Amino acid sequence: QVRLLESGGGLVKPGGSLRLSCAASGFTFSDYYMDWIRQVPGKGLEWVSYITNGGRDTYYADSVKGRFTISRDNTKNLLFLQMNSLRVEDTAIYFCARERGDRYTSYFGPWGRGTLVTVSS
Amino acid sequence: SYVLTQPPSVSVAPGQTARITCRGENIDSKSVHWYQQRPGQAPVLVVYYDSDRPSGIPERLSGSNSGNTATLTISRVEAGDEADYYCQVWDTNSVHHVFGSGTKVIVL
């Protein structure tokens, strides 16, 4: 059974840092691109970042570029999101998701249950 | 950047048909994917590549894509279909995934 489990969320002050983790199981992790997607509670979905299967290439939404860093450890089936210089508007539920399909037509499945990040003074 | 526009809500009586639109410039040149999100849960893929269904998704849910509009159709609507639905594409120009604004399906 394919499973994704996020952890690391919590309350942090503006300007602070947090590192999210996503533990993958039930599939060959190193074969797949992986993504982080966030959702302000009660609002829509916003794609945040993705990383290629080998970890060489990464891409970011403009809203987090230069502040967030995605990485992965294929030996431990772990995906990470290092979040620095956090802002109040980064408050959201952060989901990790497996990317599937062809490179330029890809979609997400499955998703983890998410971890809540709250940025507040 | 590429923008996908969805209606905020669609109301439908049980047994009727709900149509959720996703508008984007020349969206028919892209592959559109749809997700269902029930309250307090993670999104679940319900349609991919415009009209394919993952295993376990009922045939009542179907997708189409033409011109500037992609559509998710839910036939014979049930109470359990009440959820938020999001469309998604890959934007080659920005090298970003893009989500629609989301549509809440309300079963009357």
gemmi code that builds the backbone of each chain (N, CA, C; Angstrom):
import gemmi

chains = {
    "A": [
        ("GLN", (0.849, -1.188, 0.000), (0.000, 0.000, 0.000), (0.887, 1.242, 0.000)),
        ("VAL", (0.630, 2.133, -0.947), (1.406, 3.362, -1.050), (0.985, 4.317, 0.063)),
        ("ARG", (1.970, 4.806, 0.803), (1.661, 5.729, 1.901), (2.670, 6.859, 1.947)),
        ("LEU", (2.156, 8.031, 2.308), (2.985, 9.207, 2.537), (2.568, 9.803, 3.876)),
        ("LEU", (3.555, 10.104, 4.718), (3.248, 10.613, 6.049), (4.146, 11.798, 6.353)),
        ("GLU", (3.515, 12.987, 6.446), (4.257, 14.201, 6.742), (4.430, 14.396, 8.240)),
        ("SER", (5.476, 15.110, 8.598), (5.717, 15.478, 9.993), (6.548, 16.750, 10.025)),
        ("GLY", (6.635, 17.347, 11.210), (7.498, 18.510, 11.372), (6.783, 19.841, 11.461)),
        ("GLY", (5.471, 19.837, 11.266), (4.741, 21.089, 11.348), (4.668, 21.597, 12.783)),
        ("GLY", (4.213, 22.828, 12.919), (4.082, 23.406, 14.245), (3.967, 24.904, 14.192)),
        ("LEU", (4.112, 25.525, 15.360), (4.017, 26.981, 15.482), (5.414, 27.589, 15.454)),
        ("VAL", (5.592, 28.598, 14.632), (6.897, 29.261, 14.520), (6.656, 30.762, 14.356)),
        ("LYS", (7.596, 31.550, 14.848), (7.475, 33.003, 14.739), (7.887, 33.487, 13.345)),
        ("PRO", (7.354, 34.616, 12.924), (7.800, 35.187, 11.641), (9.314, 35.351, 11.614)),
        ("GLY", (9.910, 34.975, 10.486), (11.358, 35.014, 10.349), (12.028, 33.726, 10.761)),
        ("GLY", (11.290, 32.832, 11.375), (11.850, 31.580, 11.842), (11.952, 30.532, 10.750)),
        ("SER", (12.403, 29.344, 11.173), (12.619, 28.232, 10.237), (11.921, 26.979, 10.741)),
        ("LEU", (11.654, 26.091, 9.792), (11.027, 24.814, 10.106), (11.423, 23.831, 9.010)),
        ("ARG", (11.572, 22.565, 9.385), (11.878, 21.544, 8.393), (10.800, 20.486, 8.412)),
        ("LEU", (10.139, 20.309, 7.291), (9.117, 19.281, 7.159), (9.734, 18.021, 6.572)),
        ("SER", (9.180, 16.881, 6.974), (9.600, 15.594, 6.425), (8.384, 14.863, 5.897)),
        ("CYS", (8.618, 13.989, 4.949), (7.569, 13.139, 4.398), (8.159, 11.750, 4.227)),
        ("ALA", (7.620, 10.779, 4.967), (8.100, 9.404, 4.894), (7.248, 8.638, 3.897)),
        ("ALA", (7.912, 8.036, 2.929), (7.218, 7.296, 1.871), (7.384, 5.796, 2.078)),
        ("SER", (6.346, 5.043, 1.722), (6.422, 3.592, 1.802), (5.484, 2.972, 0.784)),
        ("GLY", (5.751, 1.717, 0.429), (4.863, 0.990, -0.467), (5.162, 1.153, -1.938)),
        ("PHE", (6.219, 1.896, -2.282), (6.600, 2.041, -3.687), (8.096, 2.354, -3.760)),
        ("THR", (8.647, 2.267, -4.946), (10.070, 2.546, -5.136), (10.254, 4.056, -5.199)),
        ("PHE", (10.583, 4.630, -4.061), (10.629, 6.086, -3.893), (11.539, 6.740, -4.926)),
        ("SER", (12.663, 6.138, -5.202), (13.665, 6.751, -6.077), (13.236, 6.795, -7.542)),
        ("ASP", (12.088, 6.191, -7.865), (11.595, 6.208, -9.245), (10.716, 7.428, -9.538)),
        ("TYR", (10.340, 8.168, -8.511), (9.306, 9.188, -8.676), (9.776, 10.590, -8.325)),
        ("TYR", (9.294, 11.569, -9.126), (9.366, 12.959, -8.711), (8.436, 13.116, -7.506)),
        ("MET", (8.755, 14.061, -6.646), (7.935, 14.317, -5.463), (7.688, 15.821, -5.314)),
        ("ASP", (6.564, 16.151, -4.716), (6.146, 17.548, -4.623), (5.674, 17.904, -3.217)),
        ("TRP", (5.712, 19.199, -2.944), (5.033, 19.776, -1.788), (3.950, 20.726, -2.315)),
        ("ILE", (2.790, 20.607, -1.718), (1.631, 21.430, -2.068), (1.040, 21.924, -0.758)),
        ("ARG", (0.591, 23.168, -0.718), (0.057, 23.689, 0.539), (-1.358, 24.232, 0.366)),
        ("GLN", (-2.014, 24.382, 1.499), (-3.402, 24.846, 1.499), (-3.665, 25.631, 2.764)),
        ("VAL", (-3.931, 26.910, 2.609), (-4.383, 27.705, 3.742), (-5.727, 27.125, 4.178)),
        ("PRO", (-5.929, 26.871, 5.463), (-7.194, 26.272, 5.899), (-8.390, 27.042, 5.369)),
        ("GLY", (-9.285, 26.306, 4.713), (-10.473, 26.922, 4.147), (-10.277, 27.529, 2.776)),
        ("LYS", (-9.064, 27.460, 2.236), (-8.763, 28.057, 0.930), (-8.332, 26.980, -0.062)),
        ("GLY", (-7.839, 27.418, -1.210), (-7.491, 26.500, -2.280), (-6.091, 25.927, -2.170)),
        ("LEU", (-5.749, 25.090, -3.140), (-4.451, 24.426, -3.185), (-3.433, 25.304, -3.905)),
        ("GLU", (-2.201, 25.289, -3.392), (-1.106, 26.016, -4.037), (0.094, 25.086, -4.152)),
        ("TRP", (0.539, 24.845, -5.368), (1.758, 24.060, -5.559), (2.962, 24.851, -5.025)),
        ("VAL", (3.865, 24.168, -4.327), (5.007, 24.832, -3.691), (6.320, 24.488, -4.372)),
        ("SER", (6.566, 23.165, -4.585), (7.884, 22.777, -5.076), (7.866, 21.344, -5.565)),
        ("TYR", (8.805, 21.020, -6.483), (9.007, 19.616, -6.809), (10.490, 19.317, -6.966)),
        ("ILE", (10.807, 18.037, -6.855), (12.174, 17.560, -6.973), (12.171, 16.330, -7.861)),
        ("THR", (13.130, 16.247, -8.748), (13.221, 15.094, -9.632), (13.608, 13.846, -8.846)),
        ("ASN", (13.462, 12.696, -9.465), (13.603, 11.447, -8.723), (15.005, 11.265, -8.152)),
        ("GLY", (16.018, 11.726, -8.863), (17.374, 11.603, -8.354), (17.795, 12.751, -7.458)),
        ("GLY", (16.969, 13.783, -7.409), (17.244, 14.937, -6.556), (18.072, 16.024, -7.201)),
        ("ARG", (18.402, 15.855, -8.468), (19.295, 16.826, -9.107), (18.604, 18.150, -9.412)),
        ("ASP", (17.344, 18.079, -9.821), (16.647, 19.294, -10.240), (15.493, 19.606, -9.292)),
        ("THR", (15.327, 20.892, -9.014), (14.255, 21.348, -8.136), (13.610, 22.591, -8.727)),
        ("TYR", (12.337, 22.785, -8.442), (11.599, 23.958, -8.904), (10.707, 24.455, -7.776)),
        ("TYR", (10.452, 25.771, -7.797), (9.707, 26.390, -6.708), (8.694, 27.386, -7.237)),
        ("ALA", (7.604, 27.517, -6.489), (6.674, 28.610, -6.745), (7.375, 29.928, -6.438)),
        ("ASP", (6.972, 30.967, -7.142), (7.599, 32.272, -6.928), (7.443, 32.732, -5.480)),
        ("SER", (6.354, 32.343, -4.847), (6.061, 32.806, -3.486), (7.037, 32.261, -2.443)),
        ("VAL", (7.768, 31.197, -2.784), (8.677, 30.600, -1.796), (10.121, 30.535, -2.282)),
        ("LYS", (10.345, 30.907, -3.534), (11.688, 30.813, -4.122), (12.676, 31.639, -3.314)),
        ("GLY", (13.815, 31.025, -3.010), (14.836, 31.711, -2.229), (14.684, 31.545, -0.731)),
        ("ARG", (13.544, 31.039, -0.282), (13.308, 30.841, 1.160), (13.152, 29.368, 1.503)),
        ("PHE", (12.572, 28.593, 0.597), (12.322, 27.170, 0.841), (13.293, 26.337, 0.003)),
        ("THR", (13.660, 25.172, 0.551), (14.526, 24.239, -0.167), (13.960, 22.831, -0.051)),
        ("ILE", (13.717, 22.212, -1.190), (13.237, 20.826, -1.212), (14.441, 19.900, -1.392)),
        ("SER", (14.398, 18.776, -0.734), (15.466, 17.779, -0.876), (14.886, 16.402, -0.583)),
        ("ARG", (15.693, 15.379, -0.821), (15.225, 14.019, -0.583), (16.407, 13.129, -0.219)),
        ("ASP", (16.095, 12.045, 0.500), (17.080, 11.014, 0.823), (16.506, 9.699, 0.310)),
        ("ASN", (16.980, 9.263, -0.843), (16.432, 8.057, -1.451), (16.851, 6.784, -0.708)),
        ("THR", (17.867, 6.872, 0.129), (18.266, 5.695, 0.908), (17.317, 5.459, 2.077)),
        ("LYS", (16.617, 6.520, 2.488), (15.701, 6.413, 3.636), (14.251, 6.680, 3.244)),
        ("ASN", (14.002, 6.864, 1.949), (12.642, 7.125, 1.460), (12.018, 8.343, 2.137)),
        ("LEU", (12.794, 9.406, 2.199), (12.342, 10.623, 2.861), (12.404, 11.820, 1.922)),
        ("LEU", (11.382, 12.663, 2.011), (11.311, 13.940, 1.312), (11.322, 15.039, 2.372)),
        ("PHE", (11.997, 16.147, 2.059), (12.104, 17.235, 3.020), (11.697, 18.574, 2.392)),
        ("LEU", (11.307, 19.491, 3.264), (11.114, 20.880, 2.859), (11.681, 21.760, 3.974)),
        ("GLN", (12.806, 22.390, 3.688), (13.397, 23.332, 4.624), (12.804, 24.706, 4.361)),
        ("MET", (12.166, 25.273, 5.374), (11.480, 26.555, 5.218), (12.164, 27.592, 6.097)),
        ("ASN", (12.734, 28.592, 5.463), (13.408, 29.671, 6.179), (12.676, 30.994, 5.957)),
        ("SER", (13.009, 31.978, 6.770), (12.412, 33.311, 6.652), (10.895, 33.223, 6.522)),
        ("LEU", (10.305, 32.454, 7.403), (8.864, 32.206, 7.304), (8.059, 33.473, 7.536)),
        ("ARG", (6.951, 33.560, 6.815), (6.043, 34.702, 6.880), (4.676, 34.237, 7.344)),
        ("VAL", (3.880, 35.163, 7.829), (2.524, 34.831, 8.272), (1.749, 34.156, 7.138)),
        ("GLU", (1.985, 34.615, 5.920), (1.242, 34.063, 4.774), (1.707, 32.663, 4.373)),
        ("ASP", (2.724, 32.135, 5.022), (3.127, 30.742, 4.801), (2.308, 29.776, 5.666)),
        ("THR", (1.472, 30.311, 6.536), (0.607, 29.471, 7.357), (-0.299, 28.643, 6.461)),
        ("ALA", (-0.226, 27.327, 6.615), (-0.983, 26.432, 5.736), (-0.788, 24.993, 6.181)),
        ("ILE", (-1.609, 24.132, 5.623), (-1.367, 22.689, 5.698), (-0.463, 22.342, 4.527)),
        ("TYR", (0.613, 21.631, 4.804), (1.574, 21.243, 3.775), (1.429, 19.748, 3.492)),
        ("PHE", (1.127, 19.456, 2.232), (0.980, 18.070, 1.778), (2.200, 17.667, 0.949)),
        ("CYS", (2.652, 16.452, 1.127), (3.578, 15.899, 0.142), (2.760, 14.995, -0.791)),
        ("ALA", (3.208, 14.895, -2.022), (2.476, 14.116, -3.012), (3.446, 13.481, -3.993)),
        ("ARG", (3.105, 12.299, -4.423), (3.880, 11.617, -5.447), (3.405, 12.103, -6.809)),
        ("GLU", (4.347, 12.392, -7.675), (4.014, 12.847, -8.999), (4.006, 11.654, -9.953)),
        ("ARG", (3.009, 11.645, -10.821), (2.873, 10.516, -11.746), (2.640, 11.025, -13.149)),
        ("GLY", (2.814, 10.139, -14.122), (2.526, 10.479, -15.497), (3.732, 11.036, -16.233)),
        ("ASP", (3.485, 11.457, -17.460), (4.548, 12.002, -18.291), (5.005, 13.354, -17.758)),
        ("ARG", (6.235, 13.719, -18.087), (6.854, 14.883, -17.467), (6.029, 16.156, -17.606)),
        ("TYR", (5.517, 16.441, -18.757), (4.823, 17.713, -18.969), (3.314, 17.600, -18.874)),
        ("THR", (2.848, 16.475, -18.385), (1.405, 16.301, -18.194), (1.128, 15.600, -16.875)),
        ("SER", (1.998, 15.799, -15.905), (1.950, 14.991, -14.689), (0.853, 15.411, -13.712)),
        ("TYR", (0.529, 14.475, -12.832), (-0.512, 14.683, -11.842), (-0.045, 14.076, -10.521)),
        ("PHE", (-0.894, 14.167, -9.491), (-0.477, 13.795, -8.144), (-1.304, 12.642, -7.586)),
        ("GLY", (-0.621, 11.649, -7.061), (-1.334, 10.574, -6.393), (-0.380, 9.520, -5.896)),
        ("PRO", (-0.462, 9.160, -4.591), (-1.386, 9.745, -3.640), (-0.819, 11.000, -2.978)),
        ("TRP", (-1.577, 11.528, -2.050), (-1.162, 12.641, -1.214), (-1.049, 12.144, 0.223)),
        ("GLY", (-0.181, 12.794, 0.990), (-0.174, 12.538, 2.418), (-1.340, 13.252, 3.080)),
        ("ARG", (-1.446, 13.093, 4.393), (-2.556, 13.700, 5.124), (-2.268, 15.162, 5.471)),
        ("GLY", (-1.016, 15.543, 5.353), (-0.667, 16.941, 5.581), (-0.176, 17.221, 6.991)),
        ("THR", (0.592, 18.303, 7.110), (1.053, 18.771, 8.408), (0.855, 20.279, 8.464)),
        ("LEU", (0.334, 20.773, 9.574), (-0.028, 22.183, 9.696), (1.156, 23.012, 10.165)),
        ("VAL", (1.441, 24.058, 9.420), (2.461, 25.036, 9.786), (1.753, 26.345, 10.105)),
        ("THR", (2.007, 26.864, 11.290), (1.408, 28.135, 11.704), (2.524, 29.130, 11.990)),
        ("VAL", (2.508, 30.244, 11.277), (3.506, 31.288, 11.481), (2.808, 32.474, 12.145)),
        ("SER", (3.170, 32.702, 13.390), (2.495, 33.742, 14.151), (3.386, 34.199, 15.301)),
        ("SER", (3.281, 35.466, 15.627), (4.048, 36.000, 16.745), (3.282, 35.843, 18.059)),
    ],
    "B": [
        ("SER", (1.658, 34.185, -15.494), (1.555, 32.758, -15.279), (0.154, 32.279, -15.679)),
        ("TYR", (0.060, 30.993, -15.900), (-1.189, 30.403, -16.377), (-2.235, 30.403, -15.273)),
        ("VAL", (-3.471, 30.757, -15.626), (-4.540, 30.880, -14.634), (-5.680, 29.927, -14.987)),
        ("LEU", (-6.149, 29.210, -13.990), (-7.313, 28.331, -14.134), (-8.443, 28.879, -13.284)),
        ("THR", (-9.615, 29.058, -13.887), (-10.747, 29.665, -13.192), (-11.877, 28.653, -13.048)),
        ("GLN", (-12.344, 28.481, -11.817), (-13.482, 27.601, -11.525), (-14.572, 28.398, -10.827)),
        ("PRO", (-15.826, 27.990, -10.976), (-16.892, 28.648, -10.205), (-16.741, 28.291, -8.729)),
        ("PRO", (-17.035, 29.225, -7.816), (-16.867, 28.928, -6.389), (-17.725, 27.770, -5.899)),
        ("SER", (-18.933, 27.641, -6.444), (-19.811, 26.577, -5.980), (-20.774, 26.152, -7.080)),
        ("VAL", (-21.212, 24.922, -6.933), (-22.238, 24.348, -7.805), (-23.208, 23.608, -6.897)),
        ("SER", (-24.489, 23.899, -7.036), (-25.510, 23.231, -6.234), (-26.305, 22.290, -7.116)),
        ("VAL", (-26.584, 21.109, -6.576), (-27.271, 20.100, -7.385), (-28.112, 19.212, -6.482)),
        ("ALA", (-29.269, 18.805, -6.971), (-30.138, 17.897, -6.212), (-29.655, 16.457, -6.396)),
        ("PRO", (-29.884, 15.622, -5.405), (-29.502, 14.212, -5.539), (-30.131, 13.594, -6.788)),
        ("GLY", (-29.334, 12.794, -7.486), (-29.815, 12.144, -8.691), (-29.630, 12.953, -9.965)),
        ("GLN", (-29.350, 14.226, -9.806), (-29.135, 15.082, -10.970), (-27.653, 15.103, -11.357)),
        ("THR", (-27.338, 15.929, -12.358), (-25.972, 15.993, -12.884), (-25.308, 17.315, -12.511)),
        ("ALA", (-24.087, 17.222, -11.994), (-23.298, 18.416, -11.678), (-22.182, 18.550, -12.706)),
        ("ARG", (-22.012, 19.756, -13.203), (-20.922, 20.036, -14.140), (-20.043, 21.132, -13.564)),
        ("ILE", (-18.767, 20.816, -13.409), (-17.804, 21.744, -12.832), (-16.829, 22.153, -13.935)),
        ("THR", (-16.776, 23.445, -14.202), (-15.913, 23.915, -15.286), (-14.582, 24.429, -14.764)),
        ("CYS", (-13.594, 24.366, -15.635), (-12.240, 24.842, -15.355), (-11.776, 25.557, -16.623)),
        ("ARG", (-11.680, 26.882, -16.551), (-11.365, 27.665, -17.738), (-9.923, 28.142, -17.733)),
        ("GLY", (-9.266, 27.975, -18.883), (-7.902, 28.442, -19.058), (-7.637, 28.648, -20.534)),
        ("GLU", (-6.728, 29.539, -20.851), (-6.440, 29.836, -22.244), (-5.916, 28.596, -22.963)),
        ("ASN", (-6.633, 28.226, -24.035), (-6.243, 27.037, -24.823), (-5.990, 25.819, -23.938)),
        ("ILE", (-6.848, 25.628, -22.976), (-6.632, 24.533, -22.025), (-6.658, 23.184, -22.725)),
        ("ASP", (-7.300, 23.116, -23.893), (-7.345, 21.826, -24.584), (-5.983, 21.406, -25.125)),
        ("SER", (-4.992, 22.284, -25.044), (-3.635, 21.908, -25.427), (-2.867, 21.297, -24.250)),
        ("LYS", (-3.526, 21.235, -23.112), (-2.906, 20.681, -21.903), (-3.697, 19.473, -21.418)),
        ("SER", (-3.058, 18.687, -20.583), (-3.750, 17.599, -19.906), (-4.276, 18.117, -18.573)),
        ("VAL", (-5.561, 17.885, -18.334), (-6.216, 18.397, -17.130), (-6.502, 17.235, -16.176)),
        ("HIS", (-6.219, 17.484, -14.918), (-6.448, 16.480, -13.878), (-7.379, 17.075, -12.827)),
        ("TRP", (-8.175, 16.228, -12.193), (-9.169, 16.664, -11.218), (-8.996, 15.923, -9.889)),
        ("TYR", (-9.205, 16.674, -8.804), (-9.084, 16.122, -7.453), (-10.347, 16.433, -6.658)),
        ("GLN", (-10.730, 15.477, -5.834), (-11.835, 15.657, -4.898), (-11.245, 15.784, -3.499)),
        ("GLN", (-11.712, 16.770, -2.745), (-11.255, 16.930, -1.369), (-12.451, 17.060, -0.442)),
        ("ARG", (-12.644, 16.044, 0.368), (-13.699, 16.106, 1.381), (-13.166, 16.856, 2.601)),
        ("PRO", (-14.055, 17.415, 3.416), (-13.613, 18.215, 4.577), (-12.674, 17.449, 5.491)),
        ("GLY", (-11.554, 18.064, 5.814), (-10.593, 17.471, 6.734), (-9.736, 16.374, 6.139)),
        ("GLN", (-9.851, 16.159, 4.836), (-9.084, 15.085, 4.211), (-8.146, 15.628, 3.135)),
        ("ALA", (-7.212, 14.797, 2.734), (-6.310, 15.164, 1.645), (-7.037, 15.021, 0.310)),
        ("PRO", (-6.609, 15.758, -0.696), (-7.194, 15.582, -2.034), (-6.968, 14.171, -2.559)),
        ("VAL", (-7.913, 13.737, -3.394), (-7.841, 12.427, -4.041), (-8.030, 12.628, -5.535)),
        ("LEU", (-7.182, 12.006, -6.327), (-7.290, 12.092, -7.784), (-8.557, 11.374, -8.242)),
        ("VAL", (-9.379, 12.041, -9.056), (-10.596, 11.394, -9.560), (-10.613, 11.284, -11.078)),
        ("VAL", (-9.914, 12.182, -11.765), (-9.788, 12.114, -13.223), (-8.389, 12.606, -13.588)),
        ("TYR", (-7.738, 11.901, -14.540), (-6.432, 12.348, -15.025), (-6.415, 12.261, -16.543)),
        ("TYR", (-5.500, 12.980, -17.138), (-5.403, 13.059, -18.606), (-6.776, 13.348, -19.207)),
        ("ASP", (-7.414, 14.359, -18.697), (-8.700, 14.896, -19.183), (-9.895, 14.012, -18.846)),
        ("SER", (-9.765, 12.688, -19.047), (-10.969, 11.854, -18.966), (-10.722, 10.438, -18.434)),
        ("ASP", (-9.500, 10.134, -18.014), (-9.243, 8.804, -17.455), (-9.585, 8.779, -15.973)),
        ("ARG", (-10.043, 7.625, -15.504), (-10.398, 7.469, -14.094), (-9.463, 6.475, -13.420)),
        ("PRO", (-8.945, 6.830, -12.241), (-8.159, 5.841, -11.487), (-9.073, 4.705, -11.042)),
        ("SER", (-8.469, 3.562, -10.750), (-9.267, 2.448, -10.255), (-9.954, 2.858, -8.951)),
        ("GLY", (-11.199, 2.440, -8.821), (-11.971, 2.749, -7.626), (-12.828, 3.989, -7.740)),
        ("ILE", (-12.618, 4.778, -8.777), (-13.450, 5.965, -8.987), (-14.644, 5.560, -9.849)),
        ("PRO", (-15.864, 5.855, -9.385), (-17.046, 5.392, -10.135), (-17.173, 6.054, -11.498)),
        ("GLU", (-17.837, 5.334, -12.410), (-18.034, 5.829, -13.768), (-18.911, 7.071, -13.803)),
        ("ARG", (-19.602, 7.337, -12.702), (-20.444, 8.539, -12.636), (-19.607, 9.820, -12.779)),
        ("LEU", (-18.322, 9.723, -12.462), (-17.448, 10.879, -12.617), (-16.728, 10.764, -13.961)),
        ("SER", (-16.821, 11.822, -14.757), (-16.183, 11.808, -16.066), (-15.648, 13.194, -16.389)),
        ("GLY", (-14.665, 13.225, -17.292), (-14.047, 14.498, -17.640), (-13.980, 14.708, -19.133)),
        ("SER", (-13.919, 15.989, -19.526), (-13.756, 16.346, -20.925), (-12.953, 17.634, -20.997)),
        ("ASN", (-12.429, 17.913, -22.200), (-11.576, 19.087, -22.367), (-11.672, 19.559, -23.801)),
        ("SER", (-12.125, 20.810, -23.984), (-12.290, 21.339, -25.328), (-12.156, 22.862, -25.305)),
        ("GLY", (-11.437, 23.375, -26.276), (-11.293, 24.825, -26.368), (-10.624, 25.424, -25.139)),
        ("ASN", (-11.330, 26.326, -24.480), (-10.813, 26.982, -23.279), (-11.418, 26.450, -21.989)),
        ("THR", (-12.161, 25.319, -22.086), (-12.858, 24.814, -20.907), (-12.719, 23.302, -20.742)),
        ("ALA", (-12.288, 22.919, -19.560), (-12.332, 21.513, -19.164), (-13.504, 21.351, -18.193)),
        ("THR", (-14.128, 20.183, -18.216), (-15.326, 19.965, -17.406), (-15.254, 18.626, -16.692)),
        ("LEU", (-15.574, 18.650, -15.422), (-15.775, 17.433, -14.640), (-17.274, 17.276, -14.462)),
        ("THR", (-17.801, 16.135, -14.882), (-19.235, 15.870, -14.795), (-19.478, 14.768, -13.771)),
        ("ILE", (-20.383, 15.033, -12.855), (-20.785, 14.028, -11.877), (-22.245, 13.696, -12.155)),
        ("SER", (-22.489, 12.485, -12.621), (-23.852, 12.045, -12.928), (-24.471, 11.370, -11.715)),
        ("ARG", (-25.792, 11.400, -11.667), (-26.528, 10.730, -10.569), (-25.884, 11.087, -9.227)),
        ("VAL", (-25.855, 12.371, -8.956), (-25.167, 12.883, -7.770), (-25.709, 12.263, -6.487)),
        ("GLU", (-24.770, 11.939, -5.604), (-25.104, 11.375, -4.289), (-24.619, 12.323, -3.193)),
        ("ALA", (-25.125, 12.127, -2.001), (-24.718, 12.972, -0.876), (-23.206, 12.910, -0.643)),
        ("GLY", (-22.624, 11.753, -0.899), (-21.192, 11.571, -0.692), (-20.321, 12.307, -1.682)),
        ("ASP", (-20.923, 12.882, -2.728), (-20.159, 13.659, -3.707), (-19.914, 15.086, -3.229)),
        ("GLU", (-20.560, 15.459, -2.134), (-20.376, 16.811, -1.606), (-18.932, 16.976, -1.144)),
        ("ALA", (-18.225, 17.890, -1.800), (-16.786, 18.065, -1.567), (-16.308, 19.258, -2.379)),
        ("ASP", (-15.030, 19.596, -2.206), (-14.379, 20.578, -3.066), (-13.663, 19.838, -4.190)),
        ("TYR", (-13.708, 20.423, -5.378), (-13.079, 19.821, -6.544), (-12.115, 20.825, -7.175)),
        ("TYR", (-10.916, 20.353, -7.491), (-9.870, 21.197, -8.065), (-9.367, 20.620, -9.382)),
        ("CYS", (-9.189, 21.492, -10.375), (-8.512, 21.078, -11.596), (-7.032, 21.447, -11.479)),
        ("GLN", (-6.201, 20.806, -12.301), (-4.756, 21.025, -12.228), (-4.131, 20.748, -13.592)),
        ("VAL", (-3.161, 21.567, -13.976), (-2.394, 21.353, -15.196), (-0.928, 21.633, -14.903)),
        ("TRP", (-0.087, 21.236, -15.840), (1.327, 21.594, -15.822), (1.508, 22.738, -16.812)),
        ("ASP", (2.111, 23.851, -16.350), (2.361, 24.987, -17.213), (3.815, 24.939, -17.682)),
        ("THR", (4.007, 24.634, -18.946), (5.362, 24.488, -19.483), (6.136, 25.809, -19.442)),
        ("ASN", (5.436, 26.907, -19.659), (6.117, 28.205, -19.714), (6.756, 28.576, -18.378)),
        ("SER", (6.022, 28.386, -17.293), (6.540, 28.770, -15.976), (7.236, 27.619, -15.263)),
        ("VAL", (7.125, 26.404, -15.841), (7.668, 25.197, -15.197), (7.051, 25.038, -13.811)),
        ("HIS", (5.756, 25.229, -13.760), (5.006, 25.137, -12.517), (3.776, 24.266, -12.717)),
        ("HIS", (3.359, 23.607, -11.641), (2.018, 23.040, -11.614), (1.064, 24.161, -11.219)),
        ("VAL", (-0.145, 24.121, -11.787), (-1.135, 25.151, -11.502), (-2.447, 24.476, -11.105)),
        ("PHE", (-3.046, 24.975, -10.023), (-4.349, 24.489, -9.588), (-5.414, 25.530, -9.884)),
        ("GLY", (-6.616, 25.045, -10.173), (-7.754, 25.935, -10.234), (-8.131, 26.407, -8.845)),
        ("SER", (-9.023, 27.365, -8.810), (-9.420, 27.996, -7.547), (-10.318, 27.127, -6.682)),
        ("GLY", (-10.848, 26.054, -7.273), (-11.663, 25.128, -6.512), (-13.148, 25.417, -6.601)),
        ("THR", (-13.950, 24.352, -6.625), (-15.406, 24.456, -6.675), (-16.011, 23.578, -5.594)),
        ("LYS", (-16.868, 24.168, -4.806), (-17.561, 23.404, -3.773), (-18.854, 22.865, -4.365)),
        ("VAL", (-19.008, 21.555, -4.369), (-20.252, 20.941, -4.814), (-21.160, 20.763, -3.609)),
        ("ILE", (-22.340, 21.365, -3.696), (-23.329, 21.315, -2.618), (-24.484, 20.447, -3.082)),
        ("VAL", (-24.755, 19.407, -2.339), (-25.865, 18.516, -2.662), (-27.083, 18.961, -1.849)),
        ("LEU", (-28.111, 19.362, -2.538), (-29.288, 19.966, -1.883), (-30.113, 18.954, -1.104)),
    ],
}
model = gemmi.Model(1)
for chain_id, residues in chains.items():
    chain = gemmi.Chain(chain_id)
    for i, (resn, *xyz) in enumerate(residues, 1):
        res = gemmi.Residue()
        res.name, res.seqid = resn, gemmi.SeqId(i, " ")
        for name, pos in zip(("N", "CA", "C"), xyz):
            atom = gemmi.Atom()
            atom.name, atom.element = name, gemmi.Element(name[0])
            atom.pos, atom.b_iso = gemmi.Position(*pos), 0.0
            res.add_atom(atom)
        chain.add_residue(res)
    model.add_chain(chain)
structure = gemmi.Structure()
structure.add_model(model)
structure.setup_entities()
